[in-house]
Amino acid sequence: MVTCEDCGRSGHPSCMQLEGVGDVFRSYPWKCIECKTCEICREKGDDVSCAS
């Protein structure tokens, strides 16, 4: 399982449709989609919806 460093939510990479990358996620301070910050607008949440 991988755990968000901010909120503590956990999930199986396979349940998140990310099979085979769990070890990569566990190698750095991973953040879930609700907690991660967009590299463009610096807002939290899904950067797909970023207007920039």
mmCIF entry with sequence, helices, sheets and N, C-alpha, C, O atoms, coordinates in Angstrom:
data_MODEL
# 
_entry.id   MODEL 
# 
_entity.id                         1 
_entity.type                       polymer 
_entity.pdbx_number_of_molecules   1 
# 
_entity_poly.entity_id                      1 
_entity_poly.type                           'polypeptide(L)' 
_entity_poly.nstd_linkage                   no 
_entity_poly.nstd_monomer                   no 
_entity_poly.pdbx_seq_one_letter_code       MVTCEDCGRSGHPSCMQLEGVGDVFRSYPWKCIECKTCEICREKGDDVSCAS 
_entity_poly.pdbx_seq_one_letter_code_can   MVTCEDCGRSGHPSCMQLEGVGDVFRSYPWKCIECKTCEICREKGDDVSCAS 
_entity_poly.pdbx_strand_id                 A 
# 
loop_
_entity_poly_seq.entity_id 
_entity_poly_seq.num 
_entity_poly_seq.mon_id 
_entity_poly_seq.hetero 
1 1  MET n 
1 2  VAL n 
1 3  THR n 
1 4  CYS n 
1 5  GLU n 
1 6  ASP n 
1 7  CYS n 
1 8  GLY n 
1 9  ARG n 
1 10 SER n 
1 11 GLY n 
1 12 HIS n 
1 13 PRO n 
1 14 SER n 
1 15 CYS n 
1 16 MET n 
1 17 GLN n 
1 18 LEU n 
1 19 GLU n 
1 20 GLY n 
1 21 VAL n 
1 22 GLY n 
1 23 ASP n 
1 24 VAL n 
1 25 PHE n 
1 26 ARG n 
1 27 SER n 
1 28 TYR n 
1 29 PRO n 
1 30 TRP n 
1 31 LYS n 
1 32 CYS n 
1 33 ILE n 
1 34 GLU n 
1 35 CYS n 
1 36 LYS n 
1 37 THR n 
1 38 CYS n 
1 39 GLU n 
1 40 ILE n 
1 41 CYS n 
1 42 ARG n 
1 43 GLU n 
1 44 LYS n 
1 45 GLY n 
1 46 ASP n 
1 47 ASP n 
1 48 VAL n 
1 49 SER n 
1 50 CYS n 
1 51 ALA n 
1 52 SER n 
# 
_struct_asym.id          A 
_struct_asym.entity_id   1 
# 
loop_
_struct_conf.conf_type_id 
_struct_conf.id 
_struct_conf.pdbx_PDB_helix_id 
_struct_conf.beg_label_comp_id 
_struct_conf.beg_label_asym_id 
_struct_conf.beg_label_seq_id 
_struct_conf.pdbx_beg_PDB_ins_code 
_struct_conf.end_label_comp_id 
_struct_conf.end_label_asym_id 
_struct_conf.end_label_seq_id 
_struct_conf.pdbx_end_PDB_ins_code 
_struct_conf.beg_auth_comp_id 
_struct_conf.beg_auth_asym_id 
_struct_conf.beg_auth_seq_id 
_struct_conf.end_auth_comp_id 
_struct_conf.end_auth_asym_id 
_struct_conf.end_auth_seq_id 
_struct_conf.pdbx_PDB_helix_class 
_struct_conf.details 
_struct_conf.pdbx_PDB_helix_length 
HELX_P HELX_P1 AA1 GLY A 22 ? PHE A 25 ? GLY A 22 PHE A 25 1 ? 4 
HELX_P HELX_P2 AA2 ASP A 47 ? SER A 49 ? ASP A 47 SER A 49 5 ? 3 
# 
_struct_conf_type.id          HELX_P 
_struct_conf_type.criteria    ? 
_struct_conf_type.reference   ? 
# 
_struct_sheet.id               AA1 
_struct_sheet.type             ? 
_struct_sheet.number_strands   2 
_struct_sheet.details          ? 
# 
_struct_sheet_order.sheet_id     AA1 
_struct_sheet_order.range_id_1   1 
_struct_sheet_order.range_id_2   2 
_struct_sheet_order.offset       ? 
_struct_sheet_order.sense        anti-parallel 
# 
loop_
_struct_sheet_range.sheet_id 
_struct_sheet_range.id 
_struct_sheet_range.beg_label_comp_id 
_struct_sheet_range.beg_label_asym_id 
_struct_sheet_range.beg_label_seq_id 
_struct_sheet_range.pdbx_beg_PDB_ins_code 
_struct_sheet_range.end_label_comp_id 
_struct_sheet_range.end_label_asym_id 
_struct_sheet_range.end_label_seq_id 
_struct_sheet_range.pdbx_end_PDB_ins_code 
_struct_sheet_range.beg_auth_comp_id 
_struct_sheet_range.beg_auth_asym_id 
_struct_sheet_range.beg_auth_seq_id 
_struct_sheet_range.end_auth_comp_id 
_struct_sheet_range.end_auth_asym_id 
_struct_sheet_range.end_auth_seq_id 
AA1 1 VAL A 2  ? THR A 3  ? VAL A 2  THR A 3  
AA1 2 SER A 10 ? GLY A 11 ? SER A 10 GLY A 11 
# 
loop_
_atom_site.group_PDB 
_atom_site.id 
_atom_site.type_symbol 
_atom_site.label_atom_id 
_atom_site.label_alt_id 
_atom_site.label_comp_id 
_atom_site.label_asym_id 
_atom_site.label_entity_id 
_atom_site.label_seq_id 
_atom_site.pdbx_PDB_ins_code 
_atom_site.Cartn_x 
_atom_site.Cartn_y 
_atom_site.Cartn_z 
_atom_site.occupancy 
_atom_site.B_iso_or_equiv 
_atom_site.pdbx_formal_charge 
_atom_site.auth_seq_id 
_atom_site.auth_comp_id 
_atom_site.auth_asym_id 
_atom_site.auth_atom_id 
_atom_site.pdbx_PDB_model_num 
ATOM 1   N N  . MET A 1 1  ? 0.833  -1.180 0.000   1.00 0.00 ? 1  MET A N  1 
ATOM 2   C CA . MET A 1 1  ? 0.000  0.000  0.000   1.00 0.00 ? 1  MET A CA 1 
ATOM 3   C C  . MET A 1 1  ? 0.877  1.242  0.000   1.00 0.00 ? 1  MET A C  1 
ATOM 4   O O  . MET A 1 1  ? 2.016  1.223  0.466   1.00 0.00 ? 1  MET A O  1 
ATOM 5   N N  . VAL A 1 2  ? 0.323  2.311  -0.528  1.00 0.00 ? 2  VAL A N  1 
ATOM 6   C CA . VAL A 1 2  ? 1.006  3.602  -0.477  1.00 0.00 ? 2  VAL A CA 1 
ATOM 7   C C  . VAL A 1 2  ? 0.170  4.529  0.398   1.00 0.00 ? 2  VAL A C  1 
ATOM 8   O O  . VAL A 1 2  ? -1.055 4.416  0.437   1.00 0.00 ? 2  VAL A O  1 
ATOM 9   N N  . THR A 1 3  ? 0.830  5.438  1.095   1.00 0.00 ? 3  THR A N  1 
ATOM 10  C CA . THR A 1 3  ? 0.157  6.333  2.031   1.00 0.00 ? 3  THR A CA 1 
ATOM 11  C C  . THR A 1 3  ? 0.532  7.773  1.717   1.00 0.00 ? 3  THR A C  1 
ATOM 12  O O  . THR A 1 3  ? 1.707  8.090  1.533   1.00 0.00 ? 3  THR A O  1 
ATOM 13  N N  . CYS A 1 4  ? -0.473 8.647  1.658   1.00 0.00 ? 4  CYS A N  1 
ATOM 14  C CA . CYS A 1 4  ? -0.262 10.069 1.406   1.00 0.00 ? 4  CYS A CA 1 
ATOM 15  C C  . CYS A 1 4  ? 0.467  10.688 2.595   1.00 0.00 ? 4  CYS A C  1 
ATOM 16  O O  . CYS A 1 4  ? 0.071  10.496 3.744   1.00 0.00 ? 4  CYS A O  1 
ATOM 17  N N  . GLU A 1 5  ? 1.527  11.425 2.312   1.00 0.00 ? 5  GLU A N  1 
ATOM 18  C CA . GLU A 1 5  ? 2.299  12.054 3.398   1.00 0.00 ? 5  GLU A CA 1 
ATOM 19  C C  . GLU A 1 5  ? 1.538  13.182 4.081   1.00 0.00 ? 5  GLU A C  1 
ATOM 20  O O  . GLU A 1 5  ? 1.855  13.521 5.221   1.00 0.00 ? 5  GLU A O  1 
ATOM 21  N N  . ASP A 1 6  ? 0.542  13.777 3.420   1.00 0.00 ? 6  ASP A N  1 
ATOM 22  C CA . ASP A 1 6  ? -0.203 14.891 4.018   1.00 0.00 ? 6  ASP A CA 1 
ATOM 23  C C  . ASP A 1 6  ? -1.397 14.418 4.841   1.00 0.00 ? 6  ASP A C  1 
ATOM 24  O O  . ASP A 1 6  ? -1.497 14.743 6.025   1.00 0.00 ? 6  ASP A O  1 
ATOM 25  N N  . CYS A 1 7  ? -2.305 13.653 4.230   1.00 0.00 ? 7  CYS A N  1 
ATOM 26  C CA . CYS A 1 7  ? -3.561 13.313 4.910   1.00 0.00 ? 7  CYS A CA 1 
ATOM 27  C C  . CYS A 1 7  ? -3.568 11.914 5.507   1.00 0.00 ? 7  CYS A C  1 
ATOM 28  O O  . CYS A 1 7  ? -4.429 11.602 6.329   1.00 0.00 ? 7  CYS A O  1 
ATOM 29  N N  . GLY A 1 8  ? -2.624 11.066 5.109   1.00 0.00 ? 8  GLY A N  1 
ATOM 30  C CA . GLY A 1 8  ? -2.546 9.727  5.662   1.00 0.00 ? 8  GLY A CA 1 
ATOM 31  C C  . GLY A 1 8  ? -3.424 8.693  4.977   1.00 0.00 ? 8  GLY A C  1 
ATOM 32  O O  . GLY A 1 8  ? -3.446 7.535  5.394   1.00 0.00 ? 8  GLY A O  1 
ATOM 33  N N  . ARG A 1 9  ? -4.154 9.088  3.925   1.00 0.00 ? 9  ARG A N  1 
ATOM 34  C CA . ARG A 1 9  ? -4.955 8.106  3.185   1.00 0.00 ? 9  ARG A CA 1 
ATOM 35  C C  . ARG A 1 9  ? -4.030 7.080  2.567   1.00 0.00 ? 9  ARG A C  1 
ATOM 36  O O  . ARG A 1 9  ? -2.919 7.395  2.141   1.00 0.00 ? 9  ARG A O  1 
ATOM 37  N N  . SER A 1 10 ? -4.507 5.848  2.525   1.00 0.00 ? 10 SER A N  1 
ATOM 38  C CA . SER A 1 10 ? -3.716 4.761  1.948   1.00 0.00 ? 10 SER A CA 1 
ATOM 39  C C  . SER A 1 10 ? -4.518 4.042  0.885   1.00 0.00 ? 10 SER A C  1 
ATOM 40  O O  . SER A 1 10 ? -5.749 4.056  0.894   1.00 0.00 ? 10 SER A O  1 
ATOM 41  N N  . GLY A 1 11 ? -3.803 3.416  -0.030  1.00 0.00 ? 11 GLY A N  1 
ATOM 42  C CA . GLY A 1 11 ? -4.470 2.634  -1.059  1.00 0.00 ? 11 GLY A CA 1 
ATOM 43  C C  . GLY A 1 11 ? -3.518 1.663  -1.713  1.00 0.00 ? 11 GLY A C  1 
ATOM 44  O O  . GLY A 1 11 ? -2.302 1.850  -1.691  1.00 0.00 ? 11 GLY A O  1 
ATOM 45  N N  . HIS A 1 12 ? -4.086 0.624  -2.296  1.00 0.00 ? 12 HIS A N  1 
ATOM 46  C CA . HIS A 1 12 ? -3.295 -0.329 -3.066  1.00 0.00 ? 12 HIS A CA 1 
ATOM 47  C C  . HIS A 1 12 ? -3.043 0.255  -4.449  1.00 0.00 ? 12 HIS A C  1 
ATOM 48  O O  . HIS A 1 12 ? -3.990 0.696  -5.101  1.00 0.00 ? 12 HIS A O  1 
ATOM 49  N N  . PRO A 1 13 ? -1.810 0.272  -4.915  1.00 0.00 ? 13 PRO A N  1 
ATOM 50  C CA . PRO A 1 13 ? -1.545 0.763  -6.267  1.00 0.00 ? 13 PRO A CA 1 
ATOM 51  C C  . PRO A 1 13 ? -2.391 0.045  -7.323  1.00 0.00 ? 13 PRO A C  1 
ATOM 52  O O  . PRO A 1 13 ? -2.814 0.662  -8.300  1.00 0.00 ? 13 PRO A O  1 
ATOM 53  N N  . SER A 1 14 ? -2.637 -1.246 -7.133  1.00 0.00 ? 14 SER A N  1 
ATOM 54  C CA . SER A 1 14 ? -3.443 -1.979 -8.109  1.00 0.00 ? 14 SER A CA 1 
ATOM 55  C C  . SER A 1 14 ? -4.884 -1.480 -8.123  1.00 0.00 ? 14 SER A C  1 
ATOM 56  O O  . SER A 1 14 ? -5.504 -1.469 -9.187  1.00 0.00 ? 14 SER A O  1 
ATOM 57  N N  . CYS A 1 15 ? -5.433 -1.072 -6.999  1.00 0.00 ? 15 CYS A N  1 
ATOM 58  C CA . CYS A 1 15 ? -6.796 -0.530 -6.931  1.00 0.00 ? 15 CYS A CA 1 
ATOM 59  C C  . CYS A 1 15 ? -6.869 0.853  -7.573  1.00 0.00 ? 15 CYS A C  1 
ATOM 60  O O  . CYS A 1 15 ? -7.925 1.278  -8.042  1.00 0.00 ? 15 CYS A O  1 
ATOM 61  N N  . MET A 1 16 ? -5.731 1.548  -7.589  1.00 0.00 ? 16 MET A N  1 
ATOM 62  C CA . MET A 1 16 ? -5.673 2.869  -8.211  1.00 0.00 ? 16 MET A CA 1 
ATOM 63  C C  . MET A 1 16 ? -5.263 2.766  -9.679  1.00 0.00 ? 16 MET A C  1 
ATOM 64  O O  . MET A 1 16 ? -4.931 3.768  -10.311 1.00 0.00 ? 16 MET A O  1 
ATOM 65  N N  . GLN A 1 17 ? -5.289 1.548  -10.211 1.00 0.00 ? 17 GLN A N  1 
ATOM 66  C CA . GLN A 1 17 ? -4.904 1.250  -11.591 1.00 0.00 ? 17 GLN A CA 1 
ATOM 67  C C  . GLN A 1 17 ? -3.461 1.677  -11.866 1.00 0.00 ? 17 GLN A C  1 
ATOM 68  O O  . GLN A 1 17 ? -3.155 2.210  -12.932 1.00 0.00 ? 17 GLN A O  1 
ATOM 69  N N  . LEU A 1 18 ? -2.582 1.437  -10.895 1.00 0.00 ? 18 LEU A N  1 
ATOM 70  C CA . LEU A 1 18 ? -1.167 1.773  -11.002 1.00 0.00 ? 18 LEU A CA 1 
ATOM 71  C C  . LEU A 1 18 ? -0.309 0.557  -10.679 1.00 0.00 ? 18 LEU A C  1 
ATOM 72  O O  . LEU A 1 18 ? 0.674  0.653  -9.944  1.00 0.00 ? 18 LEU A O  1 
ATOM 73  N N  . GLU A 1 19 ? -0.694 -0.591 -11.240 1.00 0.00 ? 19 GLU A N  1 
ATOM 74  C CA . GLU A 1 19 ? 0.029  -1.827 -10.962 1.00 0.00 ? 19 GLU A CA 1 
ATOM 75  C C  . GLU A 1 19 ? 1.514  -1.675 -11.307 1.00 0.00 ? 19 GLU A C  1 
ATOM 76  O O  . GLU A 1 19 ? 1.868  -1.033 -12.296 1.00 0.00 ? 19 GLU A O  1 
ATOM 77  N N  . GLY A 1 20 ? 2.361  -2.262 -10.495 1.00 0.00 ? 20 GLY A N  1 
ATOM 78  C CA . GLY A 1 20 ? 3.789  -2.308 -10.779 1.00 0.00 ? 20 GLY A CA 1 
ATOM 79  C C  . GLY A 1 20 ? 4.581  -1.078 -10.381 1.00 0.00 ? 20 GLY A C  1 
ATOM 80  O O  . GLY A 1 20 ? 5.796  -1.051 -10.578 1.00 0.00 ? 20 GLY A O  1 
ATOM 81  N N  . VAL A 1 21 ? 3.941  -0.062 -9.828  1.00 0.00 ? 21 VAL A N  1 
ATOM 82  C CA . VAL A 1 21 ? 4.691  1.141  -9.455  1.00 0.00 ? 21 VAL A CA 1 
ATOM 83  C C  . VAL A 1 21 ? 4.644  1.436  -7.953  1.00 0.00 ? 21 VAL A C  1 
ATOM 84  O O  . VAL A 1 21 ? 5.076  2.502  -7.516  1.00 0.00 ? 21 VAL A O  1 
ATOM 85  N N  . GLY A 1 22 ? 4.126  0.506  -7.176  1.00 0.00 ? 22 GLY A N  1 
ATOM 86  C CA . GLY A 1 22 ? 4.051  0.698  -5.732  1.00 0.00 ? 22 GLY A CA 1 
ATOM 87  C C  . GLY A 1 22 ? 5.405  0.959  -5.106  1.00 0.00 ? 22 GLY A C  1 
ATOM 88  O O  . GLY A 1 22 ? 5.524  1.814  -4.228  1.00 0.00 ? 22 GLY A O  1 
ATOM 89  N N  . ASP A 1 23 ? 6.433  0.238  -5.541  1.00 0.00 ? 23 ASP A N  1 
ATOM 90  C CA . ASP A 1 23 ? 7.780  0.448  -4.993  1.00 0.00 ? 23 ASP A CA 1 
ATOM 91  C C  . ASP A 1 23 ? 8.289  1.850  -5.303  1.00 0.00 ? 23 ASP A C  1 
ATOM 92  O O  . ASP A 1 23 ? 8.978  2.455  -4.482  1.00 0.00 ? 23 ASP A O  1 
ATOM 93  N N  . VAL A 1 24 ? 7.958  2.369  -6.474  1.00 0.00 ? 24 VAL A N  1 
ATOM 94  C CA . VAL A 1 24 ? 8.360  3.736  -6.836  1.00 0.00 ? 24 VAL A CA 1 
ATOM 95  C C  . VAL A 1 24 ? 7.665  4.731  -5.913  1.00 0.00 ? 24 VAL A C  1 
ATOM 96  O O  . VAL A 1 24 ? 8.311  5.641  -5.393  1.00 0.00 ? 24 VAL A O  1 
ATOM 97  N N  . PHE A 1 25 ? 6.345  4.570  -5.699  1.00 0.00 ? 25 PHE A N  1 
ATOM 98  C CA . PHE A 1 25 ? 5.608  5.478  -4.816  1.00 0.00 ? 25 PHE A CA 1 
ATOM 99  C C  . PHE A 1 25 ? 6.157  5.446  -3.397  1.00 0.00 ? 25 PHE A C  1 
ATOM 100 O O  . PHE A 1 25 ? 6.214  6.479  -2.730  1.00 0.00 ? 25 PHE A O  1 
ATOM 101 N N  . ARG A 1 26 ? 6.554  4.285  -2.939  1.00 0.00 ? 26 ARG A N  1 
ATOM 102 C CA . ARG A 1 26 ? 7.070  4.170  -1.574  1.00 0.00 ? 26 ARG A CA 1 
ATOM 103 C C  . ARG A 1 26 ? 8.489  4.723  -1.435  1.00 0.00 ? 26 ARG A C  1 
ATOM 104 O O  . ARG A 1 26 ? 8.997  4.820  -0.318  1.00 0.00 ? 26 ARG A O  1 
ATOM 105 N N  . SER A 1 27 ? 9.136  5.085  -2.538  1.00 0.00 ? 27 SER A N  1 
ATOM 106 C CA . SER A 1 27 ? 10.515 5.570  -2.486  1.00 0.00 ? 27 SER A CA 1 
ATOM 107 C C  . SER A 1 27 ? 10.614 7.087  -2.294  1.00 0.00 ? 27 SER A C  1 
ATOM 108 O O  . SER A 1 27 ? 11.715 7.618  -2.141  1.00 0.00 ? 27 SER A O  1 
ATOM 109 N N  . TYR A 1 28 ? 9.491  7.778  -2.299  1.00 0.00 ? 28 TYR A N  1 
ATOM 110 C CA . TYR A 1 28 ? 9.500  9.224  -2.072  1.00 0.00 ? 28 TYR A CA 1 
ATOM 111 C C  . TYR A 1 28 ? 8.233  9.621  -1.321  1.00 0.00 ? 28 TYR A C  1 
ATOM 112 O O  . TYR A 1 28 ? 7.319  8.803  -1.220  1.00 0.00 ? 28 TYR A O  1 
ATOM 113 N N  . PRO A 1 29 ? 8.139  10.836 -0.794  1.00 0.00 ? 29 PRO A N  1 
ATOM 114 C CA . PRO A 1 29 ? 6.951  11.256 -0.040  1.00 0.00 ? 29 PRO A CA 1 
ATOM 115 C C  . PRO A 1 29 ? 5.765  11.492 -0.979  1.00 0.00 ? 29 PRO A C  1 
ATOM 116 O O  . PRO A 1 29 ? 5.558  12.604 -1.466  1.00 0.00 ? 29 PRO A O  1 
ATOM 117 N N  . TRP A 1 30 ? 4.999  10.441 -1.222  1.00 0.00 ? 30 TRP A N  1 
ATOM 118 C CA . TRP A 1 30 ? 3.874  10.462 -2.162  1.00 0.00 ? 30 TRP A CA 1 
ATOM 119 C C  . TRP A 1 30 ? 2.690  11.237 -1.594  1.00 0.00 ? 30 TRP A C  1 
ATOM 120 O O  . TRP A 1 30 ? 2.460  11.222 -0.385  1.00 0.00 ? 30 TRP A O  1 
ATOM 121 N N  . LYS A 1 31 ? 1.929  11.923 -2.471  1.00 0.00 ? 31 LYS A N  1 
ATOM 122 C CA . LYS A 1 31 ? 0.713  12.633 -2.081  1.00 0.00 ? 31 LYS A CA 1 
ATOM 123 C C  . LYS A 1 31 ? -0.440 12.167 -2.961  1.00 0.00 ? 31 LYS A C  1 
ATOM 124 O O  . LYS A 1 31 ? -0.273 11.942 -4.160  1.00 0.00 ? 31 LYS A O  1 
ATOM 125 N N  . CYS A 1 32 ? -1.609 12.027 -2.350  1.00 0.00 ? 32 CYS A N  1 
ATOM 126 C CA . CYS A 1 32 ? -2.796 11.634 -3.104  1.00 0.00 ? 32 CYS A CA 1 
ATOM 127 C C  . CYS A 1 32 ? -3.269 12.801 -3.975  1.00 0.00 ? 32 CYS A C  1 
ATOM 128 O O  . CYS A 1 32 ? -2.781 13.923 -3.839  1.00 0.00 ? 32 CYS A O  1 
ATOM 129 N N  . ILE A 1 33 ? -4.213 12.529 -4.860  1.00 0.00 ? 33 ILE A N  1 
ATOM 130 C CA . ILE A 1 33 ? -4.688 13.553 -5.797  1.00 0.00 ? 33 ILE A CA 1 
ATOM 131 C C  . ILE A 1 33 ? -5.329 14.746 -5.096  1.00 0.00 ? 33 ILE A C  1 
ATOM 132 O O  . ILE A 1 33 ? -5.280 15.865 -5.606  1.00 0.00 ? 33 ILE A O  1 
ATOM 133 N N  . GLU A 1 34 ? -5.935 14.513 -3.922  1.00 0.00 ? 34 GLU A N  1 
ATOM 134 C CA . GLU A 1 34 ? -6.546 15.618 -3.197  1.00 0.00 ? 34 GLU A CA 1 
ATOM 135 C C  . GLU A 1 34 ? -5.514 16.515 -2.515  1.00 0.00 ? 34 GLU A C  1 
ATOM 136 O O  . GLU A 1 34 ? -5.788 17.690 -2.273  1.00 0.00 ? 34 GLU A O  1 
ATOM 137 N N  . CYS A 1 35 ? -4.349 15.987 -2.206  1.00 0.00 ? 35 CYS A N  1 
ATOM 138 C CA . CYS A 1 35 ? -3.328 16.737 -1.462  1.00 0.00 ? 35 CYS A CA 1 
ATOM 139 C C  . CYS A 1 35 ? -2.197 17.273 -2.330  1.00 0.00 ? 35 CYS A C  1 
ATOM 140 O O  . CYS A 1 35 ? -1.522 18.224 -1.936  1.00 0.00 ? 35 CYS A O  1 
ATOM 141 N N  . LYS A 1 36 ? -1.978 16.689 -3.489  1.00 0.00 ? 36 LYS A N  1 
ATOM 142 C CA . LYS A 1 36 ? -0.848 17.138 -4.302  1.00 0.00 ? 36 LYS A CA 1 
ATOM 143 C C  . LYS A 1 36 ? -1.083 18.550 -4.812  1.00 0.00 ? 36 LYS A C  1 
ATOM 144 O O  . LYS A 1 36 ? -2.227 18.982 -4.954  1.00 0.00 ? 36 LYS A O  1 
ATOM 145 N N  . THR A 1 37 ? -0.009 19.265 -5.087  1.00 0.00 ? 37 THR A N  1 
ATOM 146 C CA . THR A 1 37 ? -0.068 20.639 -5.560  1.00 0.00 ? 37 THR A CA 1 
ATOM 147 C C  . THR A 1 37 ? 0.301  20.676 -7.031  1.00 0.00 ? 37 THR A C  1 
ATOM 148 O O  . THR A 1 37 ? 1.291  20.073 -7.446  1.00 0.00 ? 37 THR A O  1 
ATOM 149 N N  . CYS A 1 38 ? -0.499 21.388 -7.822  1.00 0.00 ? 38 CYS A N  1 
ATOM 150 C CA . CYS A 1 38 ? -0.251 21.529 -9.251  1.00 0.00 ? 38 CYS A CA 1 
ATOM 151 C C  . CYS A 1 38 ? 1.069  22.273 -9.471  1.00 0.00 ? 38 CYS A C  1 
ATOM 152 O O  . CYS A 1 38 ? 1.331  23.285 -8.821  1.00 0.00 ? 38 CYS A O  1 
ATOM 153 N N  . GLU A 1 39 ? 1.879  21.779 -10.371 1.00 0.00 ? 39 GLU A N  1 
ATOM 154 C CA . GLU A 1 39 ? 3.158  22.414 -10.685 1.00 0.00 ? 39 GLU A CA 1 
ATOM 155 C C  . GLU A 1 39 ? 2.960  23.739 -11.412 1.00 0.00 ? 39 GLU A C  1 
ATOM 156 O O  . GLU A 1 39 ? 3.866  24.573 -11.419 1.00 0.00 ? 39 GLU A O  1 
ATOM 157 N N  . ILE A 1 40 ? 1.800  23.952 -12.024 1.00 0.00 ? 40 ILE A N  1 
ATOM 158 C CA . ILE A 1 40 ? 1.549  25.163 -12.808 1.00 0.00 ? 40 ILE A CA 1 
ATOM 159 C C  . ILE A 1 40 ? 0.927  26.260 -11.956 1.00 0.00 ? 40 ILE A C  1 
ATOM 160 O O  . ILE A 1 40 ? 1.471  27.360 -11.858 1.00 0.00 ? 40 ILE A O  1 
ATOM 161 N N  . CYS A 1 41 ? -0.226 25.957 -11.332 1.00 0.00 ? 41 CYS A N  1 
ATOM 162 C CA . CYS A 1 41 ? -0.963 26.998 -10.604 1.00 0.00 ? 41 CYS A CA 1 
ATOM 163 C C  . CYS A 1 41 ? -0.756 26.952 -9.094  1.00 0.00 ? 41 CYS A C  1 
ATOM 164 O O  . CYS A 1 41 ? -1.219 27.847 -8.387  1.00 0.00 ? 41 CYS A O  1 
ATOM 165 N N  . ARG A 1 42 ? -0.066 25.922 -8.582  1.00 0.00 ? 42 ARG A N  1 
ATOM 166 C CA . ARG A 1 42 ? 0.230  25.751 -7.154  1.00 0.00 ? 42 ARG A CA 1 
ATOM 167 C C  . ARG A 1 42 ? -1.016 25.512 -6.307  1.00 0.00 ? 42 ARG A C  1 
ATOM 168 O O  . ARG A 1 42 ? -0.957 25.655 -5.086  1.00 0.00 ? 42 ARG A O  1 
ATOM 169 N N  . GLU A 1 43 ? -2.151 25.149 -6.925  1.00 0.00 ? 43 GLU A N  1 
ATOM 170 C CA . GLU A 1 43 ? -3.364 24.820 -6.203  1.00 0.00 ? 43 GLU A CA 1 
ATOM 171 C C  . GLU A 1 43 ? -3.383 23.323 -5.909  1.00 0.00 ? 43 GLU A C  1 
ATOM 172 O O  . GLU A 1 43 ? -2.825 22.529 -6.666  1.00 0.00 ? 43 GLU A O  1 
ATOM 173 N N  . LYS A 1 44 ? -4.020 22.945 -4.818  1.00 0.00 ? 44 LYS A N  1 
ATOM 174 C CA . LYS A 1 44 ? -4.171 21.526 -4.503  1.00 0.00 ? 44 LYS A CA 1 
ATOM 175 C C  . LYS A 1 44 ? -5.273 20.952 -5.356  1.00 0.00 ? 44 LYS A C  1 
ATOM 176 O O  . LYS A 1 44 ? -6.219 21.649 -5.723  1.00 0.00 ? 44 LYS A O  1 
ATOM 177 N N  . GLY A 1 45 ? -5.145 19.679 -5.670  1.00 0.00 ? 45 GLY A N  1 
ATOM 178 C CA . GLY A 1 45 ? -6.171 18.963 -6.426  1.00 0.00 ? 45 GLY A CA 1 
ATOM 179 C C  . GLY A 1 45 ? -5.659 18.494 -7.762  1.00 0.00 ? 45 GLY A C  1 
ATOM 180 O O  . GLY A 1 45 ? -4.459 18.542 -8.035  1.00 0.00 ? 45 GLY A O  1 
ATOM 181 N N  . ASP A 1 46 ? -6.569 18.042 -8.588  1.00 0.00 ? 46 ASP A N  1 
ATOM 182 C CA . ASP A 1 46 ? -6.251 17.456 -9.882  1.00 0.00 ? 46 ASP A CA 1 
ATOM 183 C C  . ASP A 1 46 ? -5.769 18.527 -10.858 1.00 0.00 ? 46 ASP A C  1 
ATOM 184 O O  . ASP A 1 46 ? -6.541 19.416 -11.215 1.00 0.00 ? 46 ASP A O  1 
ATOM 185 N N  . ASP A 1 47 ? -4.499 18.463 -11.303 1.00 0.00 ? 47 ASP A N  1 
ATOM 186 C CA . ASP A 1 47 ? -3.979 19.481 -12.202 1.00 0.00 ? 47 ASP A CA 1 
ATOM 187 C C  . ASP A 1 47 ? -4.545 19.367 -13.610 1.00 0.00 ? 47 ASP A C  1 
ATOM 188 O O  . ASP A 1 47 ? -4.272 20.234 -14.439 1.00 0.00 ? 47 ASP A O  1 
ATOM 189 N N  . VAL A 1 48 ? -5.327 18.326 -13.913 1.00 0.00 ? 48 VAL A N  1 
ATOM 190 C CA . VAL A 1 48 ? -5.997 18.222 -15.194 1.00 0.00 ? 48 VAL A CA 1 
ATOM 191 C C  . VAL A 1 48 ? -7.008 19.357 -15.335 1.00 0.00 ? 48 VAL A C  1 
ATOM 192 O O  . VAL A 1 48 ? -7.259 19.835 -16.441 1.00 0.00 ? 48 VAL A O  1 
ATOM 193 N N  . SER A 1 49 ? -7.586 19.786 -14.215 1.00 0.00 ? 49 SER A N  1 
ATOM 194 C CA . SER A 1 49 ? -8.582 20.850 -14.249 1.00 0.00 ? 49 SER A CA 1 
ATOM 195 C C  . SER A 1 49 ? -7.947 22.242 -14.148 1.00 0.00 ? 49 SER A C  1 
ATOM 196 O O  . SER A 1 49 ? -8.664 23.240 -14.075 1.00 0.00 ? 49 SER A O  1 
ATOM 197 N N  . CYS A 1 50 ? -6.636 22.316 -14.143 1.00 0.00 ? 50 CYS A N  1 
ATOM 198 C CA . CYS A 1 50 ? -5.929 23.596 -14.045 1.00 0.00 ? 50 CYS A CA 1 
ATOM 199 C C  . CYS A 1 50 ? -6.228 24.440 -15.281 1.00 0.00 ? 50 CYS A C  1 
ATOM 200 O O  . CYS A 1 50 ? -6.121 23.961 -16.410 1.00 0.00 ? 50 CYS A O  1 
ATOM 201 N N  . ALA A 1 51 ? -6.596 25.675 -15.064 1.00 0.00 ? 51 ALA A N  1 
ATOM 202 C CA . ALA A 1 51 ? -6.954 26.572 -16.160 1.00 0.00 ? 51 ALA A CA 1 
ATOM 203 C C  . ALA A 1 51 ? -5.726 27.209 -16.808 1.00 0.00 ? 51 ALA A C  1 
ATOM 204 O O  . ALA A 1 51 ? -5.854 27.857 -17.847 1.00 0.00 ? 51 ALA A O  1 
ATOM 205 N N  . SER A 1 52 ? -4.558 27.042 -16.229 1.00 0.00 ? 52 SER A N  1 
ATOM 206 C CA . SER A 1 52 ? -3.354 27.685 -16.758 1.00 0.00 ? 52 SER A CA 1 
ATOM 207 C C  . SER A 1 52 ? -2.854 27.004 -18.007 1.00 0.00 ? 52 SER A C  1 
ATOM 208 O O  . SER A 1 52 ? -1.848 27.423 -18.578 1.00 0.00 ? 52 SER A O  1 
# 
